[in-house]
Amino acid sequence: MKLSELGEYGLVEKKITGTTTVIISYELTEKGRSLAKALQPIQKWAQQYQQIKE
């Protein structure tokens, strides 16, 4: 998934700063932070079973 797609879903916000040198950064929105929090148990589960496999 591309950052632009995450932006379309309202998960990240694109920020453009600078004058001579343009700096583009992305920041999680409240919705994105909420999703990240919800995915933490799945990440923990995946890490546990990845260790068993190795």
C-alpha positions in Angstrom: 0.0 0.0 0.0 1.3 3.5 -0.9 1.5 6.4 1.4 -0.9 8.3 -0.9 -3.5 5.5 -0.4 -3.1 5.7 3.3 -3.8 9.4 3.0 -6.9 8.7 1.0 -8.2 6.5 3.9 -7.4 9.2 6.4 -4.7 7.2 8.1 -1.8 9.6 7.4 -1.4 13.3 6.7 1.2 14.6 4.3 3.1 17.7 5.4 5.2 19.8 3.1 7.6 22.3 4.6 10.6 24.3 3.4 11.2 27.0 0.9 14.4 26.3 -1.0 14.6 22.7 -0.1 11.2 21.0 0.0 10.7 18.5 2.9 7.8 16.1 2.6 6.9 14.1 5.7 3.9 12.0 6.8 2.3 11.8 10.2 -0.3 9.4 11.5 -3.8 10.9 12.0 -5.9 10.1 15.0 -7.5 7.4 12.9 -4.1 6.0 12.0 -2.9 6.0 15.6 -6.1 4.2 16.5 -5.5 1.5 13.9 -1.9 1.1 14.9 -3.0 0.5 18.5 -5.6 -2.0 17.4 -2.9 -4.0 15.3 -0.5 -4.3 18.2 -1.9 -7.7 19.5 -1.7 -9.1 15.9 1.9 -7.9 15.7 2.8 -9.5 19.0 1.1 -12.8 17.9 3.1 -12.8 14.6 6.4 -12.1 16.4 5.7 -15.0 18.8 5.1 -17.5 16.0 7.9 -16.2 13.9 10.3 -17.0 16.8 8.9 -20.5 17.0 9.4 -21.1 13.3 13.1 -20.0 13.4 
